[in-house]
Amino acid sequence: MQPSLFFVLGMLCPILLEDQKLRSQLSTPMAASAAILTTICLCLLSKDFLFMRVPSIAVAISFFPLFLVTAAGNTLFGFLVLPSIRCLGTISFSMYLLHGIIFLLVFRLLKSRGITDMPQAEYWLINIATAIFCTLVCAITYRWIEFPFLSAKRKKLN
């Protein structure tokens, strides 16, 4: 049930955004501010649930305001149109496919070397380094694997 809430809320967005007046209101800076504040408040109110083993309900409801304004075309004060963020959006499918494999391999390797006894600062440094490595690998796989297929598909359609 819990993962399906993300899909239900995601499907609710286009239904709500059929109303052009609502869509235009949600794409304003005031709506971005309200969504950010609402998300922060919901996260604080549900902080006891956010870090549970399966926090899907709390996370889905807490982040829905941000998702809704973003779906309406809000750029969150221009943040979503920064070149670096657009690049991450471009490689997001590769990230979706590869992040689990990369993190599994790194932490399986580290588990045998006692990751549970590691100081918290080192643990988070490994997480950050793995995320950076994952991003670089995904950028490479996008450029040399995904992009050629997308280009070939576009040429075929034209």
N, CA, C and O atoms as a GROMACS GRO file, in nm:
protein
  632
    1MET      N    1   0.083  -0.120   0.000
    1MET     CA    2   0.000   0.000   0.000
    1MET      C    3   0.087   0.126   0.000
    1MET      O    4   0.058   0.219  -0.075
    2GLN      N    5   0.192   0.130   0.082
    2GLN     CA    6   0.266   0.254   0.098
    2GLN      C    7   0.331   0.305  -0.030
    2GLN      O    8   0.314   0.423  -0.061
    3PRO      N    9   0.404   0.223  -0.107
    3PRO     CA   10   0.462   0.277  -0.230
    3PRO      C   11   0.357   0.326  -0.329
    3PRO      O   12   0.384   0.417  -0.408
    4SER      N   13   0.239   0.269  -0.326
    4SER     CA   14   0.136   0.311  -0.420
    4SER      C   15   0.088   0.454  -0.392
    4SER      O   16   0.033   0.518  -0.480
    5LEU      N   17   0.109   0.503  -0.271
    5LEU     CA   18   0.070   0.640  -0.239
    5LEU      C   19   0.147   0.740  -0.325
    5LEU      O   20   0.091   0.842  -0.365
    6PHE      N   21   0.273   0.712  -0.355
    6PHE     CA   22   0.351   0.800  -0.443
    6PHE      C   23   0.283   0.808  -0.580
    6PHE      O   24   0.273   0.916  -0.638
    7PHE      N   25   0.238   0.694  -0.632
    7PHE     CA   26   0.173   0.692  -0.763
    7PHE      C   27   0.038   0.761  -0.759
    7PHE      O   28   0.002   0.834  -0.852
    8VAL      N   29  -0.038   0.740  -0.650
    8VAL     CA   30  -0.169   0.804  -0.637
    8VAL      C   31  -0.152   0.956  -0.634
    8VAL      O   32  -0.223   1.028  -0.704
    9LEU      N   33  -0.061   1.004  -0.552
    9LEU     CA   34  -0.038   1.149  -0.544
    9LEU      C   35   0.018   1.202  -0.676
    9LEU      O   36  -0.016   1.312  -0.718
   10GLY      N   37   0.104   1.124  -0.740
   10GLY     CA   38   0.157   1.164  -0.870
   10GLY      C   39   0.048   1.173  -0.976
   10GLY      O   40   0.051   1.263  -1.060
   11MET      N   41  -0.047   1.081  -0.972
   11MET     CA   42  -0.157   1.083  -1.069
   11MET      C   43  -0.257   1.194  -1.037
   11MET      O   44  -0.329   1.241  -1.125
   12LEU      N   45  -0.260   1.236  -0.911
   12LEU     CA   46  -0.350   1.344  -0.871
   12LEU      C   47  -0.305   1.478  -0.931
   12LEU      O   48  -0.388   1.564  -0.959
   13CYS      N   49  -0.176   1.496  -0.950
   13CYS     CA   50  -0.122   1.622  -1.003
   13CYS      C   51  -0.182   1.663  -1.137
   13CYS      O   52  -0.233   1.774  -1.148
   14PRO      N   53  -0.179   1.577  -1.240
   14PRO     CA   54  -0.235   1.622  -1.368
   14PRO      C   55  -0.384   1.651  -1.360
   14PRO      O   56  -0.436   1.736  -1.432
   15ILE      N   57  -0.453   1.579  -1.271
   15ILE     CA   58  -0.596   1.605  -1.256
   15ILE      C   59  -0.617   1.743  -1.196
   15ILE      O   60  -0.701   1.820  -1.244
   16LEU      N   61  -0.541   1.776  -1.092
   16LEU     CA   62  -0.552   1.908  -1.030
   16LEU      C   63  -0.506   2.018  -1.126
   16LEU      O   64  -0.563   2.127  -1.127
   17LEU      N   65  -0.404   1.989  -1.206
   17LEU     CA   66  -0.345   2.090  -1.292
   17LEU      C   67  -0.420   2.111  -1.423
   17LEU      O   68  -0.378   2.192  -1.506
   18GLU      N   69  -0.528   2.038  -1.444
   18GLU     CA   70  -0.614   2.067  -1.560
   18GLU      C   71  -0.676   2.205  -1.547
   18GLU      O   72  -0.707   2.270  -1.647
   19ASP      N   73  -0.695   2.249  -1.424
   19ASP     CA   74  -0.747   2.383  -1.396
   19ASP      C   75  -0.636   2.485  -1.423
   19ASP      O   76  -0.541   2.495  -1.346
   20GLN      N   77  -0.648   2.560  -1.531
   20GLN     CA   78  -0.544   2.655  -1.573
   20GLN      C   79  -0.521   2.765  -1.469
   20GLN      O   80  -0.409   2.812  -1.453
   21LYS      N   81  -0.627   2.805  -1.400
   21LYS     CA   82  -0.612   2.909  -1.297
   21LYS      C   83  -0.524   2.857  -1.183
   21LYS      O   84  -0.434   2.928  -1.137
   22LEU      N   85  -0.548   2.735  -1.138
   22LEU     CA   86  -0.467   2.675  -1.033
   22LEU      C   87  -0.323   2.658  -1.080
   22LEU      O   88  -0.228   2.688  -1.007
   23ARG      N   89  -0.307   2.610  -1.204
   23ARG     CA   90  -0.173   2.592  -1.260
   23ARG      C   91  -0.094   2.723  -1.261
   23ARG      O   92   0.023   2.725  -1.223
   24SER      N   93  -0.157   2.831  -1.303
   24SER     CA   94  -0.086   2.960  -1.308
   24SER      C   95  -0.055   3.011  -1.167
   24SER      O   96   0.049   3.073  -1.147
   25GLN      N   97  -0.142   2.986  -1.071
   25GLN     CA   98  -0.115   3.028  -0.933
   25GLN      C   99   0.001   2.948  -0.874
   25GLN      O  100   0.081   3.002  -0.798
   26LEU      N  101   0.009   2.820  -0.908
   26LEU     CA  102   0.114   2.735  -0.852
   26LEU      C  103   0.250   2.760  -0.914
   26LEU      O  104   0.351   2.712  -0.862
   27SER      N  105   0.256   2.832  -1.023
   27SER     CA  106   0.386   2.859  -1.086
   27SER      C  107   0.446   2.993  -1.042
   27SER      O  108   0.543   3.040  -1.101
   28THR      N  109   0.389   3.054  -0.940
   28THR     CA  110   0.440   3.182  -0.890
   28THR      C  111   0.545   3.161  -0.780
   28THR      O  112   0.551   3.055  -0.719
   29PRO      N  113   0.628   3.264  -0.757
   29PRO     CA  114   0.725   3.255  -0.646
   29PRO      C  115   0.656   3.237  -0.509
   29PRO      O  116   0.710   3.169  -0.422
   30MET      N  117   0.538   3.297  -0.493
   30MET     CA  118   0.465   3.282  -0.366
   30MET      C  119   0.427   3.136  -0.344
   30MET      O  120   0.434   3.087  -0.231
   31ALA      N  121   0.388   3.066  -0.449
   31ALA     CA  122   0.353   2.924  -0.438
   31ALA      C  123   0.477   2.841  -0.406
   31ALA      O  124   0.470   2.744  -0.330
   32ALA      N  125   0.591   2.878  -0.463
   32ALA     CA  126   0.716   2.807  -0.433
   32ALA      C  127   0.750   2.823  -0.285
   32ALA      O  128   0.786   2.726  -0.219
   33SER      N  129   0.738   2.944  -0.234
   33SER     CA  130   0.764   2.968  -0.092
   33SER      C  131   0.670   2.887  -0.005
   33SER      O  132   0.712   2.824   0.092
   34ALA      N  133   0.543   2.890  -0.039
   34ALA     CA  134   0.442   2.816   0.040
   34ALA      C  135   0.470   2.665   0.036
   34ALA      O  136   0.457   2.597   0.138
   35ALA      N  137   0.507   2.614  -0.081
   35ALA     CA  138   0.534   2.470  -0.093
   35ALA      C  139   0.656   2.430  -0.011
   35ALA      O  140   0.656   2.327   0.055
   36ILE      N  141   0.761   2.512  -0.017
   36ILE     CA  142   0.882   2.482   0.060
   36ILE      C  143   0.851   2.485   0.210
   36ILE      O  144   0.890   2.394   0.284
   37LEU      N  145   0.782   2.590   0.254
   37LEU     CA  146   0.747   2.600   0.396
   37LEU      C  147   0.655   2.486   0.441
   37LEU      O  148   0.673   2.430   0.549
   38THR      N  149   0.557   2.454   0.359
   38THR     CA  150   0.465   2.344   0.392
   38THR      C  151   0.540   2.212   0.401
   38THR      O  152   0.516   2.133   0.492
   39THR      N  153   0.630   2.188   0.308
   39THR     CA  154   0.709   2.064   0.310
   39THR      C  155   0.795   2.057   0.435
   39THR      O  156   0.802   1.953   0.500
   40ILE      N  157   0.859   2.168   0.470
   40ILE     CA  158   0.940   2.170   0.592
   40ILE      C  159   0.854   2.143   0.714
   40ILE      O  160   0.891   2.064   0.800
   41CYS      N  161   0.740   2.209   0.722
   41CYS     CA  162   0.649   2.188   0.837
   41CYS      C  163   0.600   2.044   0.844
   41CYS      O  164   0.598   1.984   0.951
   42LEU      N  165   0.561   1.987   0.730
   42LEU     CA  166   0.514   1.848   0.729
   42LEU      C  167   0.626   1.752   0.768
   42LEU      O  168   0.602   1.652   0.837
   43CYS      N  169   0.747   1.781   0.724
   43CYS     CA  170   0.862   1.696   0.763
   43CYS      C  171   0.886   1.705   0.913
   43CYS      O  172   0.913   1.604   0.978
   44LEU      N  173   0.876   1.826   0.968
   44LEU     CA  174   0.896   1.842   1.113
   44LEU      C  175   0.785   1.773   1.192
   44LEU      O  176   0.811   1.710   1.295
   45LEU      N  177   0.662   1.785   1.144
   45LEU     CA  178   0.550   1.722   1.213
   45LEU      C  179   0.558   1.569   1.208
   45LEU      O  180   0.516   1.500   1.301
   46SER      N  181   0.613   1.518   1.099
   46SER     CA  182   0.620   1.371   1.084
   46SER      C  183   0.761   1.318   1.103
   46SER      O  184   0.792   1.208   1.057
   47LYS      N  185   0.847   1.394   1.171
   47LYS     CA  186   0.988   1.354   1.185
   47LYS      C  187   1.004   1.218   1.251
   47LYS      O  188   1.101   1.147   1.224
   48ASP      N  189   0.911   1.180   1.337
   48ASP     CA  190   0.919   1.048   1.401
   48ASP      C  191   0.895   0.935   1.300
   48ASP      O  192   0.938   0.822   1.322
   49PHE      N  193   0.826   0.967   1.190
   49PHE     CA  194   0.794   0.865   1.090
   49PHE      C  195   0.890   0.867   0.971
   49PHE      O  196   0.901   0.768   0.899
   50LEU      N  197   0.959   0.980   0.950
   50LEU     CA  198   1.044   0.994   0.831
   50LEU      C  199   1.162   0.898   0.831
   50LEU      O  200   1.210   0.860   0.724
   51PHE      N  201   1.208   0.858   0.948
   51PHE     CA  202   1.326   0.773   0.954
   51PHE      C  203   1.295   0.630   0.995
   51PHE      O  204   1.382   0.558   1.043
   52MET      N  205   1.170   0.590   0.976
   52MET     CA  206   1.132   0.451   1.001
   52MET      C  207   1.181   0.366   0.885
   52MET      O  208   1.231   0.418   0.785
   53ARG      N  209   1.166   0.236   0.901
   53ARG     CA  210   1.211   0.145   0.795
   53ARG      C  211   1.135   0.169   0.665
   53ARG      O  212   1.195   0.168   0.558
   54VAL      N  213   1.004   0.192   0.674
   54VAL     CA  214   0.922   0.218   0.554
   54VAL      C  215   0.845   0.348   0.575
   54VAL      O  216   0.729   0.346   0.617
   55PRO      N  217   0.911   0.463   0.547
   55PRO     CA  218   0.849   0.592   0.576
   55PRO      C  219   0.764   0.647   0.462
   55PRO      O  220   0.739   0.768   0.458
   56SER      N  221   0.720   0.564   0.372
   56SER     CA  222   0.659   0.611   0.248
   56SER      C  223   0.543   0.708   0.268
   56SER      O  224   0.534   0.808   0.197
   57ILE      N  225   0.455   0.680   0.362
   57ILE     CA  226   0.338   0.767   0.379
   57ILE      C  227   0.383   0.907   0.420
   57ILE      O  228   0.340   1.005   0.359
   58ALA      N  229   0.467   0.917   0.520
   58ALA     CA  230   0.514   1.048   0.568
   58ALA      C  231   0.591   1.122   0.459
   58ALA      O  232   0.572   1.242   0.440
   59VAL      N  233   0.677   1.052   0.388
   59VAL     CA  234   0.758   1.115   0.282
   59VAL      C  235   0.667   1.160   0.167
   59VAL      O  236   0.680   1.273   0.119
   60ALA      N  237   0.577   1.074   0.123
   60ALA     CA  238   0.489   1.108   0.011
   60ALA      C  239   0.404   1.231   0.042
   60ALA      O  240   0.392   1.321  -0.041
   61ILE      N  241   0.346   1.235   0.158
   61ILE     CA  242   0.260   1.348   0.194
   61ILE      C  243   0.344   1.473   0.218
   61ILE      O  244   0.304   1.583   0.180
   62SER      N  245   0.460   1.459   0.280
   62SER     CA  246   0.544   1.575   0.309
   62SER      C  247   0.595   1.642   0.183
   62SER      O  248   0.603   1.765   0.177
   63PHE      N  249   0.630   1.564   0.082
   63PHE     CA  250   0.690   1.621  -0.038
   63PHE      C  251   0.589   1.649  -0.149
   63PHE      O  252   0.626   1.702  -0.254
   64PHE      N  253   0.463   1.615  -0.128
   64PHE     CA  254   0.361   1.640  -0.231
   64PHE      C  255   0.349   1.787  -0.268
   64PHE      O  256   0.337   1.817  -0.387
   65PRO      N  257   0.351   1.882  -0.173
   65PRO     CA  258   0.340   2.023  -0.215
   65PRO      C  259   0.451   2.065  -0.311
   65PRO      O  260   0.425   2.136  -0.408
   66LEU      N  261   0.574   2.022  -0.286
   66LEU     CA  262   0.685   2.055  -0.378
   66LEU      C  263   0.663   1.990  -0.514
   66LEU      O  264   0.687   2.052  -0.617
   67PHE      N  265   0.619   1.865  -0.512
   67PHE     CA  266   0.596   1.794  -0.638
   67PHE      C  267   0.486   1.863  -0.719
   67PHE      O  268   0.498   1.877  -0.840
   68LEU      N  269   0.380   1.904  -0.652
   68LEU     CA  270   0.268   1.968  -0.721
   68LEU      C  271   0.309   2.099  -0.786
   68LEU      O  272   0.277   2.122  -0.903
   69VAL      N  273   0.379   2.187  -0.714
   69VAL     CA  274   0.418   2.315  -0.775
   69VAL      C  275   0.520   2.293  -0.886
   69VAL      O  276   0.520   2.367  -0.985
   70THR      N  277   0.605   2.193  -0.871
   70THR     CA  278   0.702   2.163  -0.977
   70THR      C  279   0.629   2.111  -1.102
   70THR      O  280   0.663   2.149  -1.214
   71ALA      N  281   0.530   2.026  -1.081
   71ALA     CA  282   0.452   1.974  -1.194
   71ALA      C  283   0.376   2.086  -1.265
   71ALA      O  284   0.346   2.076  -1.384
   72ALA      N  285   0.345   2.193  -1.192
   72ALA     CA  286   0.275   2.308  -1.251
   72ALA      C  287   0.370   2.397  -1.331
   72ALA      O  288   0.326   2.492  -1.396
   73GLY      N  289   0.500   2.366  -1.326
   73GLY     CA  290   0.596   2.444  -1.403
   73GLY      C  291   0.676   2.542  -1.321
   73GLY      O  292   0.751   2.623  -1.376
   74ASN      N  293   0.661   2.537  -1.190
   74ASN     CA  294   0.737   2.627  -1.103
   74ASN      C  295   0.884   2.584  -1.103
   74ASN      O  296   0.914   2.465  -1.090
   75THR      N  297   0.972   2.679  -1.117
   75THR     CA  298   1.116   2.647  -1.121
   75THR      C  299   1.182   2.662  -0.984
   75THR      O  300   1.304   2.650  -0.973
   76LEU      N  301   1.102   2.687  -0.880
   76LEU     CA  302   1.153   2.706  -0.744
   76LEU      C  303   1.265   2.811  -0.743
   76LEU      O  304   1.380   2.784  -0.708
   77PHE      N  305   1.225   2.932  -0.783
   77PHE     CA  306   1.315   3.048  -0.785
   77PHE      C  307   1.431   3.029  -0.883
   77PHE      O  308   1.539   3.084  -0.862
   78GLY      N  309   1.409   2.953  -0.989
   78GLY     CA  310   1.511   2.932  -1.092
   78GLY      C  311   1.606   2.817  -1.063
   78GLY      O  312   1.692   2.786  -1.145
   79PHE      N  313   1.590   2.754  -0.948
   79PHE     CA  314   1.679   2.643  -0.910
   79PHE      C  315   1.671   2.528  -1.010
   79PHE      O  316   1.774   2.470  -1.046
   80LEU      N  317   1.550   2.494  -1.054
   80LEU     CA  318   1.533   2.378  -1.141
   80LEU      C  319   1.580   2.400  -1.285
   80LEU      O  320   1.582   2.307  -1.365
   81VAL      N  321   1.617   2.523  -1.318
   81VAL     CA  322   1.667   2.549  -1.453
   81VAL      C  323   1.816   2.579  -1.455
   81VAL      O  324   1.871   2.617  -1.559
   82LEU      N  325   1.883   2.561  -1.340
   82LEU     CA  326   2.029   2.575  -1.338
   82LEU      C  327   2.090   2.466  -1.426
   82LEU      O  328   2.041   2.354  -1.428
   83PRO      N  329   2.197   2.498  -1.499
   83PRO     CA  330   2.258   2.397  -1.588
   83PRO      C  331   2.295   2.267  -1.516
   83PRO      O  332   2.275   2.158  -1.572
   84SER      N  333   2.349   2.276  -1.396
   84SER     CA  334   2.388   2.155  -1.324
   84SER      C  335   2.267   2.070  -1.288
   84SER      O  336   2.274   1.947  -1.294
   85ILE      N  337   2.157   2.132  -1.251
   85ILE     CA  338   2.035   2.059  -1.215
   85ILE      C  339   1.973   1.999  -1.341
   85ILE      O  340   1.922   1.887  -1.338
   86ARG      N  341   1.976   2.072  -1.451
   86ARG     CA  342   1.924   2.018  -1.578
   86ARG      C  343   2.007   1.898  -1.624
   86ARG      O  344   1.953   1.802  -1.678
   87CYS      N  345   2.138   1.905  -1.601
   87CYS     CA  346   2.226   1.792  -1.634
   87CYS      C  347   2.189   1.670  -1.551
   87CYS      O  348   2.181   1.559  -1.604
   88LEU      N  349   2.165   1.690  -1.421
   88LEU     CA  350   2.122   1.578  -1.337
   88LEU      C  351   1.989   1.521  -1.386
   88LEU      O  352   1.968   1.400  -1.383
   89GLY      N  353   1.899   1.609  -1.430
   89GLY     CA  354   1.773   1.562  -1.486
   89GLY      C  355   1.793   1.479  -1.612
   89GLY      O  356   1.721   1.382  -1.636
   90THR      N  357   1.889   1.519  -1.693
   90THR     CA  358   1.918   1.446  -1.816
   90THR      C  359   1.969   1.306  -1.787
   90THR      O  360   1.932   1.210  -1.855
   91ILE      N  361   2.054   1.292  -1.686
   91ILE     CA  362   2.112   1.161  -1.656
   91ILE      C  363   2.031   1.084  -1.552
   91ILE      O  364   2.074   0.979  -1.504
   92SER      N  365   1.913   1.136  -1.516
   92SER     CA  366   1.836   1.075  -1.408
   92SER      C  367   1.794   0.931  -1.435
   92SER      O  368   1.786   0.851  -1.342
   93PHE      N  369   1.767   0.896  -1.559
   93PHE     CA  370   1.729   0.756  -1.587
   93PHE      C  371   1.846   0.663  -1.562
   93PHE      O  372   1.830   0.554  -1.507
   94SER      N  373   1.966   0.704  -1.604
   94SER     CA  374   2.085   0.625  -1.574
   94SER      C  375   2.106   0.614  -1.423
   94SER      O  376   2.144   0.509  -1.373
   95MET      N  377   2.082   0.725  -1.352
   95MET     CA  378   2.094   0.723  -1.205
   95MET      C  379   1.994   0.624  -1.146
   95MET      O  380   2.027   0.546  -1.056
   96TYR      N  381   1.874   0.629  -1.196
   96TYR     CA  382   1.769   0.539  -1.148
   96TYR      C  383   1.810   0.393  -1.166
   96TYR      O  384   1.789   0.310  -1.078
   97LEU      N  385   1.869   0.363  -1.280
   97LEU     CA  386   1.907   0.225  -1.309
   97LEU      C  387   2.032   0.178  -1.236
   97LEU      O  388   2.040   0.062  -1.196
   98LEU      N  389   2.129   0.268  -1.216
   98LEU     CA  390   2.260   0.224  -1.167
   98LEU      C  391   2.289   0.252  -1.020
   98LEU      O  392   2.377   0.188  -0.963
   99HIS      N  393   2.219   0.346  -0.958
   99HIS     CA  394   2.258   0.382  -0.821
   99HIS      C  395   2.248   0.265  -0.724
   99HIS      O  396   2.334   0.250  -0.638
  100GLY      N  397   2.146   0.184  -0.737
  100GLY     CA  398   2.131   0.071  -0.647
  100GLY      C  399   2.244  -0.029  -0.660
  100GLY      O  400   2.295  -0.081  -0.560
  101ILE      N  401   2.282  -0.056  -0.784
  101ILE     CA  402   2.391  -0.151  -0.808
  101ILE      C  403   2.523  -0.098  -0.752
  101ILE      O  404   2.596  -0.172  -0.686
  102ILE      N  405   2.552   0.028  -0.779
  102ILE     CA  406   2.679   0.087  -0.733
  102ILE      C  407   2.685   0.091  -0.580
  102ILE      O  408   2.785   0.050  -0.522
  103PHE      N  409   2.579   0.139  -0.516
  103PHE     CA  410   2.580   0.145  -0.370
  103PHE      C  411   2.584   0.005  -0.309
  103PHE      O  412   2.650  -0.016  -0.207
  104LEU      N  413   2.515  -0.091  -0.370
  104LEU     CA  414   2.518  -0.228  -0.319
  104LEU      C  415   2.661  -0.284  -0.324
  104LEU      O  416   2.708  -0.344  -0.227
  105LEU      N  417   2.727  -0.264  -0.437
  105LEU     CA  418   2.864  -0.314  -0.450
  105LEU      C  419   2.959  -0.249  -0.349
  105LEU      O  420   3.038  -0.318  -0.285
  106VAL      N  421   2.950  -0.118  -0.335
  106VAL     CA  422   3.040  -0.047  -0.243
  106VAL      C  423   3.014  -0.093  -0.100
  106VAL      O  424   3.109  -0.123  -0.027
  107PHE      N  425   2.889  -0.098  -0.058
  107PHE     CA  426   2.861  -0.132   0.081
  107PHE      C  427   2.874  -0.281   0.110
  107PHE      O  428   2.899  -0.320   0.224
  108ARG      N  429   2.858  -0.364   0.011
  108ARG     CA  430   2.886  -0.506   0.032
  108ARG      C  431   3.036  -0.525   0.054
  108ARG      O  432   3.078  -0.604   0.139
  109LEU      N  433   3.116  -0.454  -0.024
  109LEU     CA  434   3.261  -0.459  -0.006
  109LEU      C  435   3.301  -0.407   0.132
  109LEU      O  436   3.385  -0.466   0.200
  110LEU      N  437   3.240  -0.296   0.172
  110LEU     CA  438   3.274  -0.236   0.301
  110LEU      C  439   3.218  -0.315   0.420
  110LEU      O  440   3.274  -0.309   0.530
  111LYS      N  441   3.112  -0.387   0.398
  111LYS     CA  442   3.054  -0.467   0.507
  111LYS      C  443   3.154  -0.571   0.556
  111LYS      O  444   3.165  -0.597   0.675
  112SER      N  445   3.226  -0.629   0.462
  112SER     CA  446   3.326  -0.729   0.499
  112SER      C  447   3.445  -0.665   0.571
  112SER      O  448   3.525  -0.734   0.634
  113ARG      N  449   3.457  -0.533   0.561
  113ARG     CA  450   3.568  -0.462   0.626
  113ARG      C  451   3.523  -0.386   0.750
  113ARG      O  452   3.596  -0.300   0.800
  114GLY      N  453   3.404  -0.416   0.799
  114GLY     CA  454   3.358  -0.359   0.925
  114GLY      C  455   3.299  -0.220   0.917
  114GLY      O  456   3.333  -0.133   0.998
  115ILE      N  457   3.211  -0.196   0.821
  115ILE     CA  458   3.151  -0.064   0.807
  115ILE      C  459   3.069  -0.026   0.930
  115ILE      O  460   3.054   0.092   0.961
  116THR      N  461   3.015  -0.125   1.001
  116THR     CA  462   2.933  -0.095   1.118
  116THR      C  463   3.017  -0.039   1.233
  116THR      O  464   2.962   0.027   1.322
  117ASP      N  465   3.146  -0.063   1.233
  117ASP     CA  466   3.233  -0.010   1.338
  117ASP      C  467   3.297   0.123   1.300
  117ASP      O  468   3.374   0.179   1.378
  118MET      N  469   3.267   0.171   1.183
  118MET     CA  470   3.328   0.292   1.130
  118MET      C  471   3.270   0.417   1.197
  118MET      O  472   3.150   0.420   1.226
  119PRO      N  473   3.351   0.520   1.222
  119PRO     CA  474   3.297   0.646   1.275
  119PRO      C  475   3.196   0.706   1.177
  119PRO      O  476   3.207   0.690   1.056
  120GLN      N  477   3.099   0.776   1.232
  120GLN     CA  478   2.991   0.831   1.149
  120GLN      C  479   3.042   0.926   1.041
  120GLN      O  480   2.990   0.925   0.929
  121ALA      N  481   3.142   1.006   1.072
  121ALA     CA  482   3.195   1.099   0.971
  121ALA      C  483   3.254   1.023   0.852
  121ALA      O  484   3.233   1.063   0.738
  122GLU      N  485   3.326   0.916   0.877
  122GLU     CA  486   3.382   0.836   0.768
  122GLU      C  487   3.271   0.769   0.686
  122GLU      O  488   3.278   0.762   0.564
  123TYR      N  489   3.170   0.721   0.756
  123TYR     CA  490   3.056   0.657   0.688
  123TYR      C  491   2.992   0.754   0.589
  123TYR      O  492   2.966   0.718   0.475
  124TRP      N  493   2.967   0.878   0.633
  124TRP     CA  494   2.905   0.976   0.545
  124TRP      C  495   2.999   1.023   0.434
  124TRP      O  496   2.954   1.053   0.324
  125LEU      N  497   3.127   1.028   0.461
  125LEU     CA  498   3.222   1.060   0.354
  125LEU      C  499   3.220   0.952   0.246
  125LEU      O  500   3.228   0.983   0.127
  126ILE      N  501   3.208   0.827   0.287
  126ILE     CA  502   3.198   0.718   0.190
  126ILE      C  503   3.068   0.731   0.110
  126ILE      O  504   3.068   0.709  -0.011
  127ASN      N  505   2.959   0.766   0.177
  127ASN     CA  506   2.832   0.786   0.107
  127ASN      C  507   2.844   0.898   0.004
  127ASN      O  508   2.799   0.883  -0.110
  128ILE      N  509   2.904   1.008   0.043
  128ILE     CA  510   2.919   1.123  -0.048
  128ILE      C  511   3.010   1.086  -0.166
  128ILE      O  512   2.979   1.117  -0.281
  129ALA      N  513   3.121   1.021  -0.136
  129ALA     CA  514   3.213   0.979  -0.244
  129ALA      C  515   3.145   0.881  -0.338
  129ALA      O  516   3.164   0.889  -0.460
  130THR      N  517   3.067   0.790  -0.283
  130THR     CA  518   2.995   0.694  -0.367
  130THR      C  519   2.892   0.765  -0.454
  130THR      O  520   2.875   0.731  -0.571
  131ALA      N  521   2.823   0.864  -0.399
  131ALA     CA  522   2.724   0.940  -0.476
  131ALA      C  523   2.791   1.017  -0.590
  131ALA      O  524   2.739   1.021  -0.701
  132ILE      N  525   2.906   1.076  -0.563
  132ILE     CA  526   2.980   1.149  -0.667
  132ILE      C  527   3.027   1.051  -0.775
  132ILE      O  528   3.013   1.077  -0.895
  133PHE      N  529   3.082   0.938  -0.732
  133PHE     CA  530   3.126   0.835  -0.827
  133PHE      C  531   3.008   0.786  -0.911
  133PHE      O  532   3.020   0.771  -1.032
  134CYS      N  533   2.895   0.763  -0.846
  134CYS     CA  534   2.775   0.716  -0.915
  134CYS      C  535   2.730   0.819  -1.020
  134CYS      O  536   2.693   0.783  -1.131
  135THR      N  537   2.734   0.946  -0.984
  135THR     CA  538   2.694   1.052  -1.076
  135THR      C  539   2.787   1.055  -1.198
  135THR      O  540   2.740   1.070  -1.311
  136LEU      N  541   2.916   1.040  -1.176
  136LEU     CA  542   3.011   1.038  -1.288
  136LEU      C  543   2.989   0.916  -1.378
  136LEU      O  544   2.990   0.928  -1.500
  137VAL      N  545   2.968   0.800  -1.317
  137VAL     CA  546   2.942   0.679  -1.396
  137VAL      C  547   2.814   0.696  -1.478
  137VAL      O  548   2.809   0.657  -1.594
  138CYS      N  549   2.712   0.754  -1.416
  138CYS     CA  550   2.585   0.772  -1.487
  138CYS      C  551   2.596   0.874  -1.600
  138CYS      O  552   2.533   0.858  -1.704
  139ALA      N  553   2.676   0.977  -1.580
  139ALA     CA  554   2.698   1.074  -1.688
  139ALA      C  555   2.767   1.006  -1.806
  139ALA      O  556   2.733   1.030  -1.922
  140ILE      N  557   2.864   0.920  -1.776
  140ILE     CA  558   2.935   0.846  -1.882
  140ILE      C  559   2.842   0.748  -1.952
  140ILE      O  560   2.842   0.739  -2.075
  141THR      N  561   2.762   0.674  -1.874
  141THR     CA  562   2.671   0.578  -1.938
  141THR      C  563   2.563   0.649  -2.019
  141THR      O  564   2.519   0.599  -2.122
  142TYR      N  565   2.520   0.768  -1.972
  142TYR     CA  566   2.422   0.844  -2.051
  142TYR      C  567   2.484   0.883  -2.184
  142TYR      O  568   2.426   0.862  -2.290
  143ARG      N  569   2.604   0.940  -2.178
  143ARG     CA  570   2.668   0.992  -2.300
  143ARG      C  571   2.701   0.883  -2.400
  143ARG      O  572   2.682   0.902  -2.521
  144TRP      N  573   2.751   0.769  -2.353
  144TRP     CA  574   2.801   0.668  -2.445
  144TRP      C  575   2.706   0.552  -2.468
  144TRP      O  576   2.729   0.471  -2.558
  145ILE      N  577   2.599   0.540  -2.390
  145ILE     CA  578   2.503   0.430  -2.410
  145ILE      C  579   2.363   0.484  -2.439
  145ILE      O  580   2.305   0.455  -2.543
  146GLU      N  581   2.309   0.563  -2.345
  146GLU     CA  582   2.171   0.609  -2.359
  146GLU      C  583   2.154   0.711  -2.471
  146GLU      O  584   2.064   0.697  -2.554
  147PHE      N  585   2.238   0.812  -2.477
  147PHE     CA  586   2.227   0.918  -2.576
  147PHE      C  587   2.231   0.865  -2.720
  147PHE      O  588   2.148   0.908  -2.801
  148PRO      N  589   2.324   0.775  -2.756
  148PRO     CA  590   2.323   0.724  -2.895
  148PRO      C  591   2.191   0.655  -2.932
  148PRO      O  592   2.146   0.667  -3.046
  149PHE      N  593   2.131   0.583  -2.838
  149PHE     CA  594   2.003   0.519  -2.867
  149PHE      C  595   1.892   0.622  -2.884
  149PHE      O  596   1.808   0.609  -2.972
  150LEU      N  597   1.893   0.725  -2.799
  150LEU     CA  598   1.793   0.830  -2.813
  150LEU      C  599   1.809   0.905  -2.945
  150LEU      O  600   1.710   0.937  -3.010
  151SER      N  601   1.933   0.932  -2.984
  151SER     CA  602   1.959   1.000  -3.111
  151SER      C  603   1.915   0.916  -3.230
  151SER      O  604   1.856   0.966  -3.325
  152ALA      N  605   1.944   0.787  -3.223
  152ALA     CA  606   1.903   0.696  -3.332
  152ALA      C  607   1.751   0.690  -3.341
  152ALA      O  608   1.696   0.685  -3.451
  153LYS      N  609   1.684   0.691  -3.228
  153LYS     CA  610   1.537   0.686  -3.228
  153LYS      C  611   1.480   0.813  -3.289
  153LYS      O  612   1.384   0.806  -3.366
  154ARG      N  613   1.538   0.930  -3.256
  154ARG     CA  614   1.491   1.057  -3.314
  154ARG      C  615   1.511   1.059  -3.465
  154ARG      O  616   1.423   1.103  -3.538
  155LYS      N  617   1.627   1.010  -3.511
  155LYS     CA  618   1.652   1.007  -3.655
  155LYS      C  619   1.554   0.916  -3.726
  155LYS      O  620   1.510   0.945  -3.837
  156LYS      N  621   1.520   0.806  -3.661
  156LYS     CA  622   1.426   0.711  -3.718
  156LYS      C  623   1.286   0.771  -3.729
  156LYS      O  624   1.214   0.745  -3.826
  157LEU      N  625   1.247   0.852  -3.630
  157LEU     CA  626   1.115   0.914  -3.629
  157LEU      C  627   1.105   1.027  -3.731
  157LEU      O  628   0.995   1.055  -3.780
  158ASN      N  629   1.216   1.092  -3.764
  158ASN     CA  630   1.213   1.204  -3.860
  158ASN      C  631   1.219   1.154  -3.996
  158ASN      O  632   1.218   1.232  -4.091
   0.00000   0.00000   0.00000
